[in-house]
Amino acid sequence: MVKVDMFTMCLVQDGDKVLLINRPSERGFPGYIAAGGKVDFPESLTEGAIREVREETGLKVKELIYKGLAEFVDPQQNYRYMVFNYLAKSFEGELLDNPPEGELRWVPIKEALNLPMQPWFRRRFPLFFEKGTFEIYEIREQTAEGKRNETVKILHDFA
């Protein structure tokens, strides 16, 4: 049996800025990141993305644009971890005063990669603004020597 975990990530854009969360170390994945989280069963992927943005930022996003899939598989553990990525340029509401995941900050897109962030988010960030959709597919396997091999394929612009 294969175990599958599904998550969403939604980057909120307002003109030349994006909304990022500065997650503290104790929340996991420290550094700047977009809103997102686990898809609750039986909600749809877009319902999960909308809910996560609202819970983490206070904003209600509209007109989600599907940008792509980032996933990793571990064949030895029969495990697949999937993150469905969205861009939202339309939203309403006010930012939370005390957001649960960390400080909220509108950041100019051109400056975002200068901020501390997880390597996987840094790799994915520019893909939100490219034409078409992307797919990041990683295979993670332990070798006999105890090292982890990663094979990464990044495909984009299927349109």
FIKOLZA-1660 file (N, C-alpha, C; in steps of 0.1 Angstrom, whole numbers, plus 5000, padded with zeros to 4 digits):
% residues 159
   i   px   py   pz ch aa at
   1 5008 4988 5000  A  M  N
   1 5000 5000 5000  A  M CA
   1 5009 5012 5000  A  M  C
   2 5005 5022 4992  A  V  N
   2 5012 5035 4991  A  V CA
   2 5005 5045 5000  A  V  C
   3 5013 5052 5009  A  K  N
   3 5008 5063 5017  A  K CA
   3 5010 5076 5009  A  K  C
   4 4999 5084 5008  A  V  N
   4 4999 5097 5000  A  V CA
   4 4995 5108 5010  A  V  C
   5 5003 5118 5010  A  D  N
   5 4999 5131 5018  A  D CA
   5 4998 5142 5007  A  D  C
   6 4987 5149 5008  A  M  N
   6 4984 5160 4999  A  M CA
   6 4984 5174 5006  A  M  C
   7 4991 5183 5001  A  F  N
   7 4992 5197 5006  A  F CA
   7 4989 5207 4995  A  F  C
   8 4986 5219 4999  A  T  N
   8 4985 5230 4989  A  T CA
   8 4994 5241 4994  A  T  C
   9 4998 5249 4984  A  M  N
   9 5006 5262 4987  A  M CA
   9 4999 5272 4978  A  M  C
  10 4997 5284 4984  A  C  N
  10 4991 5295 4976  A  C CA
  10 4998 5308 4978  A  C  C
  11 5004 5312 4967  A  L  N
  11 5011 5325 4968  A  L CA
  11 5002 5336 4964  A  L  C
  12 5000 5346 4973  A  V  N
  12 4991 5357 4971  A  V CA
  12 4999 5368 4965  A  V  C
  13 4994 5374 4954  A  Q  N
  13 5001 5384 4947  A  Q CA
  13 4993 5397 4946  A  Q  C
  14 4999 5408 4949  A  D  N
  14 4992 5421 4948  A  D CA
  14 5001 5430 4940  A  D  C
  15 4999 5431 4927  A  G  N
  15 5008 5439 4918  A  G CA
  15 5022 5433 4918  A  G  C
  16 5032 5441 4922  A  D  N
  16 5045 5437 4922  A  D CA
  16 5050 5431 4935  A  D  C
  17 5041 5428 4944  A  K  N
  17 5044 5422 4957  A  K CA
  17 5037 5409 4959  A  K  C
  18 5043 5401 4968  A  V  N
  18 5036 5388 4972  A  V CA
  18 5036 5388 4987  A  V  C
  19 5026 5381 4993  A  L  N
  19 5025 5379 5007  A  L CA
  19 5032 5367 5012  A  L  C
  20 5042 5369 5020  A  L  N
  20 5050 5358 5026  A  L CA
  20 5048 5357 5041  A  L  C
  21 5050 5345 5046  A  I  N
  21 5049 5343 5061  A  I CA
  21 5064 5341 5065  A  I  C
  22 5068 5348 5076  A  N  N
  22 5081 5345 5081  A  N CA
  22 5079 5335 5093  A  N  C
  23 5081 5323 5090  A  R  N
  23 5079 5312 5100  A  R CA
  23 5090 5311 5109  A  R  C
  24 5087 5311 5122  A  P  N
  24 5098 5309 5132  A  P CA
  24 5102 5294 5132  A  P  C
  25 5114 5291 5137  A  S  N
  25 5120 5278 5137  A  S CA
  25 5111 5268 5144  A  S  C
  26 5104 5272 5155  A  E  N
  26 5096 5263 5163  A  E CA
  26 5083 5258 5156  A  E  C
  27 5080 5265 5145  A  R  N
  27 5068 5261 5137  A  R CA
  27 5072 5251 5125  A  R  C
  28 5085 5249 5124  A  G  N
  28 5090 5241 5113  A  G CA
  28 5091 5249 5100  A  G  C
  29 5099 5244 5091  A  F  N
  29 5102 5251 5078  A  F CA
  29 5104 5266 5081  A  F  C
  30 5114 5270 5089  A  P  N
  30 5117 5284 5092  A  P CA
  30 5121 5292 5079  A  P  C
  31 5118 5305 5080  A  G  N
  31 5121 5314 5069  A  G CA
  31 5108 5318 5062  A  G  C
  32 5110 5325 5051  A  Y  N
  32 5098 5330 5044  A  Y CA
  32 5092 5319 5035  A  Y  C
  33 5079 5319 5035  A  I  N
  33 5072 5309 5028  A  I CA
  33 5058 5314 5024  A  I  C
  34 5051 5308 5014  A  A  N
  34 5038 5311 5011  A  A CA
  34 5028 5303 5020  A  A  C
  35 5016 5308 5021  A  A  N
  35 5006 5301 5029  A  A CA
  35 5003 5287 5023  A  A  C
  36 4999 5278 5032  A  G  N
  36 4996 5265 5027  A  G CA
  36 4995 5255 5038  A  G  C
  37 4991 5243 5034  A  G  N
  37 4991 5232 5044  A  G CA
  37 4984 5220 5039  A  G  C
  38 4981 5210 5048  A  K  N
  38 4975 5198 5044  A  K CA
  38 4961 5199 5040  A  K  C
  39 4957 5192 5030  A  V  N
  39 4943 5191 5025  A  V CA
  39 4935 5182 5034  A  V  C
  40 4925 5187 5040  A  D  N
  40 4916 5179 5049  A  D CA
  40 4906 5171 5040  A  D  C
  41 4905 5158 5044  A  F  N
  41 4895 5150 5037  A  F CA
  41 4882 5153 5042  A  F  C
  42 4872 5155 5033  A  P  N
  42 4871 5153 5019  A  P CA
  42 4871 5165 5011  A  P  C
  43 4877 5176 5016  A  E  N
  43 4877 5189 5008  A  E CA
  43 4885 5187 4995  A  E  C
  44 4882 5196 4985  A  S  N
  44 4889 5196 4973  A  S CA
  44 4903 5203 4975  A  S  C
  45 4911 5202 4965  A  L  N
  45 4924 5209 4965  A  L CA
  45 4923 5224 4966  A  L  C
  46 4914 5229 4958  A  T  N
  46 4912 5244 4959  A  T CA
  46 4905 5248 4972  A  T  C
  47 4896 5240 4977  A  E  N
  47 4890 5244 4990  A  E CA
  47 4901 5244 5001  A  E  C
  48 4910 5234 5000  A  G  N
  48 4921 5234 5010  A  G CA
  48 4930 5246 5009  A  G  C
  49 4933 5250 4996  A  A  N
  49 4942 5262 4994  A  A CA
  49 4935 5274 5000  A  A  C
  50 4922 5276 4997  A  I  N
  50 4915 5288 5001  A  I CA
  50 4914 5288 5016  A  I  C
  51 4911 5276 5023  A  R  N
  51 4910 5276 5037  A  R CA
  51 4924 5279 5044  A  R  C
  52 4934 5273 5038  A  E  N
  52 4948 5275 5044  A  E CA
  52 4952 5290 5044  A  E  C
  53 4949 5297 5033  A  V  N
  53 4952 5311 5032  A  V CA
  53 4944 5319 5042  A  V  C
  54 4931 5316 5043  A  R  N
  54 4923 5323 5053  A  R CA
  54 4928 5321 5067  A  R  C
  55 4931 5308 5070  A  E  N
  55 4935 5305 5084  A  E CA
  55 4948 5312 5087  A  E  C
  56 4957 5312 5078  A  E  N
  56 4971 5317 5081  A  E CA
  56 4973 5332 5078  A  E  C
  57 4964 5338 5070  A  T  N
  57 4966 5352 5067  A  T CA
  57 4953 5361 5070  A  T  C
  58 4941 5355 5070  A  G  N
  58 4929 5363 5072  A  G CA
  58 4923 5367 5058  A  G  C
  59 4930 5365 5047  A  L  N
  59 4925 5369 5034  A  L CA
  59 4917 5358 5028  A  L  C
  60 4907 5362 5020  A  K  N
  60 4899 5352 5013  A  K CA
  60 4903 5354 4998  A  K  C
  61 4910 5343 4993  A  V  N
  61 4915 5344 4979  A  V CA
  61 4904 5340 4969  A  V  C
  62 4905 5345 4958  A  K  N
  62 4895 5342 4947  A  K CA
  62 4903 5340 4934  A  K  C
  63 4897 5333 4925  A  E  N
  63 4903 5331 4911  A  E CA
  63 4917 5325 4912  A  E  C
  64 4918 5313 4918  A  L  N
  64 4931 5307 4919  A  L CA
  64 4936 5302 4906  A  L  C
  65 4949 5304 4903  A  I  N
  65 4955 5299 4891  A  I CA
  65 4964 5287 4895  A  I  C
  66 4961 5276 4889  A  Y  N
  66 4969 5264 4892  A  Y CA
  66 4983 5266 4885  A  Y  C
  67 4994 5265 4893  A  K  N
  67 5007 5267 4888  A  K CA
  67 5015 5254 4886  A  K  C
  68 5012 5244 4895  A  G  N
  68 5020 5232 4893  A  G CA
  68 5020 5223 4905  A  G  C
  69 5027 5212 4903  A  L  N
  69 5028 5201 4913  A  L CA
  69 5043 5200 4917  A  L  C
  70 5045 5200 4930  A  A  N
  70 5058 5196 4936  A  A CA
  70 5056 5184 4944  A  A  C
  71 5064 5173 4941  A  E  N
  71 5062 5161 4949  A  E CA
  71 5075 5154 4951  A  E  C
  72 5075 5146 4961  A  F  N
  72 5086 5136 4963  A  F CA
  72 5081 5123 4966  A  F  C
  73 5088 5113 4961  A  V  N
  73 5084 5099 4964  A  V CA
  73 5096 5092 4971  A  V  C
  74 5093 5083 4980  A  D  N
  74 5103 5075 4986  A  D CA
  74 5098 5060 4984  A  D  C
  75 5104 5054 4973  A  P  N
  75 5100 5040 4969  A  P CA
  75 5102 5030 4981  A  P  C
  76 5112 5032 4989  A  Q  N
  76 5115 5023 5000  A  Q CA
  76 5104 5023 5011  A  Q  C
  77 5098 5035 5012  A  Q  N
  77 5088 5036 5023  A  Q CA
  77 5074 5036 5017  A  Q  C
  78 5073 5034 5004  A  N  N
  78 5060 5035 4997  A  N CA
  78 5052 5047 5001  A  N  C
  79 5059 5059 4999  A  Y  N
  79 5054 5072 5003  A  Y CA
  79 5054 5082 4992  A  Y  C
  80 5044 5090 4991  A  R  N
  80 5043 5101 4981  A  R CA
  80 5038 5113 4988  A  R  C
  81 5045 5124 4987  A  Y  N
  81 5042 5137 4993  A  Y CA
  81 5039 5147 4982  A  Y  C
  82 5027 5152 4980  A  M  N
  82 5023 5160 4969  A  M CA
  82 5019 5174 4974  A  M  C
  83 5024 5185 4967  A  V  N
  83 5020 5199 4970  A  V CA
  83 5015 5205 4957  A  V  C
  84 5002 5208 4958  A  F  N
  84 4996 5215 4946  A  F CA
  84 4997 5230 4948  A  F  C
  85 5003 5237 4939  A  N  N
  85 5007 5251 4940  A  N CA
  85 4997 5260 4932  A  N  C
  86 4993 5271 4939  A  Y  N
  86 4984 5280 4933  A  Y CA
  86 4989 5295 4934  A  Y  C
  87 4985 5303 4925  A  L  N
  87 4987 5318 4926  A  L CA
  87 4974 5324 4926  A  L  C
  88 4972 5334 4935  A  A  N
  88 4960 5342 4937  A  A CA
  88 4963 5356 4935  A  A  C
  89 4957 5363 4925  A  K  N
  89 4959 5377 4923  A  K CA
  89 4947 5385 4927  A  K  C
  90 4936 5378 4932  A  S  N
  90 4924 5385 4936  A  S CA
  90 4921 5380 4950  A  S  C
  91 4918 5389 4959  A  F  N
  91 4915 5385 4973  A  F CA
  91 4907 5397 4980  A  F  C
  92 4902 5394 4991  A  E  N
  92 4895 5404 4999  A  E CA
  92 4898 5401 5014  A  E  C
  93 4895 5411 5022  A  G  N
  93 4897 5409 5037  A  G CA
  93 4910 5417 5042  A  G  C
  94 4912 5415 5054  A  E  N
  94 4923 5422 5061  A  E CA
  94 4933 5411 5067  A  E  C
  95 4945 5415 5067  A  L  N
  95 4955 5406 5073  A  L CA
  95 4953 5404 5088  A  L  C
  96 4955 5392 5093  A  L  N
  96 4954 5389 5107  A  L CA
  96 4964 5398 5116  A  L  C
  97 4959 5402 5127  A  D  N
  97 4968 5409 5136  A  D CA
  97 4979 5400 5143  A  D  C
  98 4974 5388 5146  A  N  N
  98 4983 5378 5153  A  N CA
  98 4982 5365 5145  A  N  C
  99 4989 5364 5133  A  P  N
  99 4988 5352 5125  A  P CA
  99 4994 5340 5132  A  P  C
 100 4988 5328 5130  A  P  N
 100 4993 5317 5137  A  P CA
 100 5006 5311 5133  A  P  C
 101 5010 5313 5120  A  E  N
 101 5022 5307 5115  A  E CA
 101 5034 5315 5114  A  E  C
 102 5033 5328 5117  A  G  N
 102 5044 5337 5117  A  G CA
 102 5040 5351 5111  A  G  C
 103 5050 5360 5112  A  E  N
 103 5048 5374 5107  A  E CA
 103 5044 5374 5092  A  E  C
 104 5034 5382 5089  A  L  N
 104 5030 5384 5075  A  L CA
 104 5037 5396 5069  A  L  C
 105 5042 5395 5057  A  R  N
 105 5049 5406 5051  A  R CA
 105 5047 5407 5036  A  R  C
 106 5042 5418 5031  A  W  N
 106 5042 5420 5016  A  W CA
 106 5056 5423 5011  A  W  C
 107 5061 5415 5002  A  V  N
 107 5075 5416 4998  A  V CA
 107 5075 5419 4983  A  V  C
 108 5083 5428 4978  A  P  N
 108 5084 5430 4963  A  P CA
 108 5090 5417 4957  A  P  C
 109 5084 5412 4946  A  I  N
 109 5087 5400 4940  A  I CA
 109 5102 5400 4937  A  I  C
 110 5108 5411 4932  A  K  N
 110 5122 5411 4928  A  K CA
 110 5131 5410 4940  A  K  C
 111 5126 5412 4953  A  E  N
 111 5135 5411 4964  A  E CA
 111 5133 5399 4972  A  E  C
 112 5122 5391 4969  A  A  N
 112 5119 5379 4977  A  A CA
 112 5130 5369 4979  A  A  C
 113 5137 5366 4968  A  L  N
 113 5148 5356 4969  A  L CA
 113 5160 5360 4977  A  L  C
 114 5160 5373 4981  A  N  N
 114 5171 5378 4990  A  N CA
 114 5168 5374 5005  A  N  C
 115 5155 5370 5008  A  L  N
 115 5151 5366 5021  A  L CA
 115 5155 5352 5025  A  L  C
 116 5157 5349 5038  A  P  N
 116 5159 5335 5042  A  P CA
 116 5147 5327 5039  A  P  C
 117 5149 5315 5032  A  M  N
 117 5138 5306 5030  A  M CA
 117 5144 5292 5027  A  M  C
 118 5135 5282 5028  A  Q  N
 118 5139 5269 5026  A  Q CA
 118 5143 5267 5012  A  Q  C
 119 5153 5258 5009  A  P  N
 119 5158 5256 4995  A  P CA
 119 5147 5252 4986  A  P  C
 120 5138 5243 4990  A  W  N
 120 5128 5238 4981  A  W CA
 120 5118 5250 4977  A  W  C
 121 5116 5259 4986  A  F  N
 121 5107 5270 4983  A  F CA
 121 5114 5280 4974  A  F  C
 122 5127 5282 4977  A  R  N
 122 5135 5291 4968  A  R CA
 122 5136 5286 4954  A  R  C
 123 5137 5273 4952  A  R  N
 123 5137 5267 4939  A  R CA
 123 5123 5269 4932  A  R  C
 124 5113 5267 4939  A  R  N
 124 5099 5268 4934  A  R CA
 124 5094 5282 4931  A  R  C
 125 5099 5292 4939  A  F  N
 125 5093 5305 4939  A  F CA
 125 5093 5311 4925  A  F  C
 126 5104 5311 4917  A  P  N
 126 5103 5317 4903  A  P CA
 126 5093 5311 4894  A  P  C
 127 5090 5298 4896  A  L  N
 127 5081 5291 4888  A  L CA
 127 5067 5296 4888  A  L  C
 128 5063 5302 4899  A  F  N
 128 5050 5308 4901  A  F CA
 128 5047 5319 4890  A  F  C
 129 5057 5325 4885  A  F  N
 129 5056 5336 4876  A  F CA
 129 5059 5333 4862  A  F  C
 130 5062 5321 4859  A  E  N
 130 5065 5316 4845  A  E CA
 130 5052 5312 4838  A  E  C
 131 5052 5313 4825  A  K  N
 131 5040 5308 4817  A  K CA
 131 5038 5293 4819  A  K  C
 132 5026 5289 4819  A  G  N
 132 5022 5275 4820  A  G CA
 132 5023 5270 4834  A  G  C
 133 5024 5257 4835  A  T  N
 133 5025 5250 4848  A  T CA
 133 5039 5243 4850  A  T  C
 134 5041 5239 4862  A  F  N
 134 5054 5233 4865  A  F CA
 134 5052 5219 4872  A  F  C
 135 5062 5211 4871  A  E  N
 135 5061 5198 4878  A  E CA
 135 5076 5196 4884  A  E  C
 136 5076 5195 4897  A  I  N
 136 5089 5191 4903  A  I CA
 136 5087 5177 4909  A  I  C
 137 5095 5168 4905  A  Y  N
 137 5094 5154 4909  A  Y CA
 137 5107 5150 4915  A  Y  C
 138 5107 5146 4927  A  E  N
 138 5119 5141 4934  A  E CA
 138 5118 5127 4938  A  E  C
 139 5128 5119 4936  A  I  N
 139 5128 5105 4942  A  I CA
 139 5139 5105 4952  A  I  C
 140 5135 5101 4964  A  R  N
 140 5144 5101 4975  A  R CA
 140 5146 5086 4980  A  R  C
 141 5158 5082 4980  A  E  N
 141 5161 5068 4983  A  E CA
 141 5174 5067 4992  A  E  C
 142 5173 5058 5002  A  Q  N
 142 5185 5056 5010  A  Q CA
 142 5194 5046 5003  A  Q  C
 143 5207 5049 5003  A  T  N
 143 5216 5039 4997  A  T CA
 143 5221 5029 5008  A  T  C
 144 5228 5019 5004  A  A  N
 144 5233 5009 5013  A  A CA
 144 5242 5015 5023  A  A  C
 145 5249 5026 5019  A  E  N
 145 5258 5033 5028  A  E CA
 145 5251 5042 5038  A  E  C
 146 5238 5043 5037  A  G  N
 146 5230 5052 5046  A  G CA
 146 5229 5066 5040  A  G  C
 147 5234 5069 5028  A  K  N
 147 5232 5082 5022  A  K CA
 147 5219 5083 5015  A  K  C
 148 5214 5095 5013  A  R  N
 148 5202 5097 5006  A  R CA
 148 5204 5102 4992  A  R  C
 149 5199 5095 4982  A  N  N
 149 5200 5100 4969  A  N CA
 149 5188 5107 4965  A  N  C
 150 5189 5118 4958  A  E  N
 150 5178 5126 4953  A  E CA
 150 5179 5128 4938  A  E  C
 151 5169 5124 4931  A  T  N
 151 5168 5127 4917  A  T CA
 151 5157 5137 4915  A  T  C
 152 5160 5149 4909  A  V  N
 152 5151 5160 4908  A  V CA
 152 5148 5163 4893  A  V  C
 153 5136 5163 4889  A  K  N
 153 5132 5167 4875  A  K CA
 153 5123 5179 4877  A  K  C
 154 5126 5190 4870  A  I  N
 154 5118 5202 4869  A  I CA
 154 5113 5204 4855  A  I  C
 155 5100 5203 4853  A  L  N
 155 5094 5205 4840  A  L CA
 155 5085 5217 4841  A  L  C
 156 5084 5225 4830  A  H  N
 156 5075 5236 4831  A  H CA
 156 5071 5240 4817  A  H  C
 157 5062 5249 4816  A  D  N
 157 5057 5255 4803  A  D CA
 157 5051 5244 4794  A  D  C
 158 5041 5237 4800  A  F  N
 158 5034 5227 4792  A  F CA
 158 5024 5233 4782  A  F  C
 159 5021 5246 4785  A  A  N
 159 5011 5253 4777  A  A CA
 159 5015 5255 4763  A  A  C
% end
